[in-house]
Each structure stands twice: as structure tokens, then as C-alpha cells.
Amino acid sequence: MSFSFNFDVESQNPNAEDKSKLAEHIKEAKEHPVPNDPHFLLIDAVPETVQIGTLPSLHFLNETVFEQTASERDDEEEILSRTLQQKSDLISGIYEGGLKVWECTYDLLKLIEKDIETFGGKMVLDLGCGAGLLGILALKRGARQVHFQDYNSTVIEQLTVPTVILNCHEDDVDTMDPTLHASLVKCRFFSGDWSRFLALLMKETPPSKYDIIFTSETIYNTAYYPSLHDTLQKLLAPTGLVYLATKAHYFGVGGGLHLFETFVEERGVFSVDHLWDGEEGLQRHIVALKFK
């Protein structure tokens, strides 16, 4: 019996026509300011908590509640209603799975806990962030700045920003934490296609360079490899590291670690080191990319 993700993707190996369809859906990038009074984003919030070893507790908003309250939420992209109608975790070029915390994110959190990474004074990018747990951990552990990027603006506005705010509270979510404003000042939030996001950042003087880039479960579609690789190449600091968490293969979609490693090797820009290889069930991996 084969295993298949519930992804609405027409072909495992996109041809020219498929790539043309993807191009039609390329989403322009934009930066999302934090509201002046961010607490309203937590009204009726139902948080879940992740506790991994000695890591600080991490909180995120319950996915089921998002589904149940879809009709009440500000969703210009209509991704909440469309994913419910199509019963899909991903609609390629429309919705890229950001409302779900995927398994490999937890793998990477466990690795960080084991390696005792502190992030002190570092610039961090959570690329394809979803709820943003990886970036939030970096924020809690002393990062100088943390930038969050997801394909969908709805994900950033309705999930990422509220989740960051939720984690800036030490106690009751109804009580203003005195460190909340200081923490949010360290954060920036972006949505849009990677190529457009890259172009947006490259307009800045100087453009941002990141000491650490996290990206989890983002290599499921081979059509996205060129823009992902270009983004990593242009935004990673010379001595920086990319932490990539992924499944070995995404059945029903076509991408996976072997194909991405081959793509990276052909480009000749990065070296790839395996940090963790899980052999149980559907194989999962964590690799680090750095400049050769």
C-alpha cells in the first residue's frame, strides 16, 4: 500500500505546461506590519503547547479552530475555505501548506535542543515559516533579528503574527508582557513567492544577510528548486548555515531530498552535510547547507 500526501498537485514531474501554470500563480511579495494593538489577534485563540526537552515552551494556534472559524476570518486569498472544500493540505501555487505544523519542524526543534544552539546576536530567517516555531525559538534564545516568510499572506496575518505575539507572553495571554514590544521590534514578516521575496529584500540598502536560515518541508515540489536555491544563495551570510528539514520523498508530489541534493550539487554553490537521518517509517532528514 503506497503512502500519499493529501496534496492537490497534478503531476509528480512538472512539464513545461505545469511550470507555466505555476508561473501564473506567482504571488507578489509584501511586508506585513504588526498591528498597533496586536492583542486583538489573540481573541478566541486556542493555543497548543510544544515542550521539547530543555527548550522554552512554544505555543501555536490550533489548526482545527482555524477550520471551524474560517468563515469568520479575514481571508482575501480564500485559502481557508478552499482547503476545506478540496480537503487538501496544499494547493500548488495557491496555498503552500502554511497552516499546518509539519512533522519535520519537530525534528529540527529536537536537533536544536540537542546541539544547544543559542542564536545570540544572530540574524535568522524562517523561510516558509507557517506558524513560525523555528524563528520563535531563535527569538527566545537571543537572536538579534528574526524574519518570517510564508507564501500566503493569510498565513502570516492569521497564524504567524498571532503565534509570535502569543509566545511573547510569559503568562496570561490577556496580560500585556512588558517584553512584548521589544520582542516584536526584532521581527519582520513577509509573504509572497520566494523569487519576489528575494527581489523585495535585495532593494534594501544593504540587503539582509542571514547567519541562519531555517526551512522545513519546502522541497516537495521540484519546480520550486531554482527560486529556493537562488534565495538561499543571495540571502545567506558568507559563514552562515541553512538548516533544511525534509522527508526523503514526497509521494504524490515528486520532490524529496535526493532530488534536491542532486540539484544543489549541479549548481556547485553549497555543500550539504547530513545532521540527522531518521530511518523509522517515512524517512525524514535534517541537512545543513553552507557555501563551499
N, C-alpha and C positions, 0 to 999 in steps of 0.2 A: 504493500500500500504506500503510495507516494505522499509526501507532505507538501502542502501548497499554502502560501500566504494568501490571505483574502485581499489581494491587490487587483484593482481594475486596470490591468495592463494587457494590451492586445497581443504583444509578441515578446518572446524571450530575447530575440536578437533583432533590434530595431533596424529596419532598412531605411532607405532614403525617404520614403513616404512617411514612415513613423517619425523620423527625425524632423521632417517638415512640420508634422502635427505638433511635436514638442515645441518647435520654434514659435508656432503661432500662440502658444500659451506662456511664453516667456514673460515673467512678471517684473515690472519695473521696481527698482529698489527705493526705499524711503526710510528715513529715521523717524522713530516714534518717541515723542517727548513723554515724560512721565507726567500725569495729571497733577495740578497744583494741590489737590486734595485726593491723594491716591487711595484713601481708606474706603471710598465708596465701591472700589473694585472688589472688596472682600465681603460685601453684603451678601448674606446667604451662602457664603463659602463653606464647603465641606472638605476640610483638609485630610490628607493621609500623611503618615509619617514613615520615613525610611530611617532605620537605625542600623548602621553597619560598623561593627567593631568599635573602635575609639573615635570614629568620625563624629562631628557635630550632627545632631538630628537635622534631617532635611524634610521639609514639608512641601506637598504639592496638592493641587486641586483634583478632586475625584472626577475621573473621566465619565462615570455613569451619570453624575449630576449634570455634566455638560450636555449629555444626550437628552436628559429629561427636561432640561430648561432651554433647549436650542431655540425654540420659538420666541423666547423672551430676550435673547441676547442680540447685541449689535453685531451683525454678521453680513457685511456688504458682499463678501465673496460667496455667501450661501454655502460654505463648506460643511457647516453643521447639519443642515437639512439634507444636503446631497449625500453625505456619507451615511446618514441614517437610511435614506431611500434606497441607496445602492448596496447597503450593508457591506461597505468596503473600508479597509483601513488606509487605503491610498488610492487616489485617482490621479494618474500620472499627468503632470503639467498643470493640475488644478489644485489638488490637495496632497501634500507630501508627508502625511502621517504624523504631524507635529503634536496632535492632541493626546497621543499615546506615549507613555514612558516605556521604551523598548528594552528587551532583556539585556542587551549588551551595555546599556548605560550602567546597570547594576554591576556588571563585570568590571567596568572601568573604575567605578567607585571603590570596589573591593581592592583593586590593584593599587589605587592611590592610598588607601588605608594601610596596605602592607608596606608600601615604599616610603610612607611618611613624607610625602611632598607637602611643603608649606606654602608655596606660591608667594612668599614675602616679596613685595615690591615689583612683582612681575605684571606685564601686560598679557591678558588672557582673552582669547576668543572662543566662544562656544558656538560652533558652526553647525547649523541645522539643529538648533538648541531644543525645540519643543518646550517642555516645562522649564528647562534651564538648570537642572540639578547639578550638572558638572560645573557650570560657571558659578552657581551659587556657592558650591563648596569652595571654589577658589576665592570667592569674595570673603567667605567666613574665615579663610586661612591666610588672609593678609595680602591678597592681590592688590596692586596699585590701581588697576582699572580692569573691568570685565565688560566685554561687549558681547551681546547676544544677537544671533541672526537666525531667522527661520524663513522659509519660503512664503508662508502665509501671514498676512497682516492680522487676520483674526486670531491666529495662534499667539502672536506677540502681544496683542492688546488684551485678549480674554484669558490667556493662560500664563505666558511668560512673565509679564509685568506684575500681575497679581501674585504669582508664586514667589517672585523676588521680594515683593513687599511682605508677604506672609513670613518669609524667612528672616526678614529684618526685625521681626518682633521676637523678643525673648520669652514673653509670657502670653498674656491675654491678647487675642487679635483685636479686641475693642480698645486697647490701651495703646497710646502713642509711645513707641520706643524712642528714647532720646537719640539713639544712634541711627534711626531710620533715614533721616535726611542725609546724613554723612555717608551712609552706605549707598544710597541711590545716586549721589553725586558721582560715585565711582563707576556707574553703569551707563551704557548706551544700548539702545535697542533698534534693530533694523529688520526689515522684511524685504523679500524680493528674490529673484533668481540670483545665483552666485555671480554670474558674469556682470549683472547690473549692480550688485552689491559691491563687487570689486571696483567697478568704474566709479561708483559714488565715493568710496574711500580714497581712491587714487587722485581725486580732485582736491583733497585736503593738503595743506602745506604745513609740515611734511605729512605724507600719508602714514597711517598707523602701521606699525610693525609689531608683531606679537611674539612674546617669548614662548608661549604655549598656545597651541590650537587644539581644542577638543573637537572631535567629530565622531558621532556614534550612529551606526546603521544608516550611512549615507551613500554606500556604494552598491546599492541594489540594482541600479539601472545603468548599464554601460554607456548610454547616450549622454549621461551627465559627467563622465570621467574627464573630458577635456576642460570643462569650466571649473570643476572641482580642483583639478591639478593646477590650473592657472591661478586660481585663487590662493591656494596654499603656497605656491611658488612666489607670488607677488607680496603676500602679507606676512609670511614667516620671517622673523628676525634671523640674521646670519647664523647665530648659535642656537636658534630656537628648536623646539620639538613639536611635532604633530602626534597626538595620541589618537589613533583610529581604532574603534571597537566595531567589530563586524561579525556576521555569520560567514561560514565558509562558502555557502552558496544560497542564493535566494530563489528557491524553486517557484516557478510560475512567473518570475520576473527576469531572471537571466544573469544578473550580476553576482559578484562574490569576490572573495579575497584573492583567489588565484588570478582571475582576470584583471583585477586592479593592480596586483603586483606586476603582472606582465606589462600592463600599460605604463606603470611607473618606471620599470626597467628600460623600456623602449625610449622613454623620454630622457633618461640619463641624468636627472636633476637630483633625485633623492635616493638615499639608501634606506632600506627597510629592515628593521630588526623586530623579531617576534619577542614580545614581552610575556605573553601568556597564550597557551593553546588548550582549550577545553575539548576533551575527547568524548564526553558523555552526550548522548542524544544528538541533537542537531549541533554540529561542531561550531564553536564560537572562538574568536581570536581577538587579541589586542596586539597591535603593532605600533612601532614608533617610526616616524619618518624624520629624517634630518638631511640637510644639504651635504652632498658628497664633498 
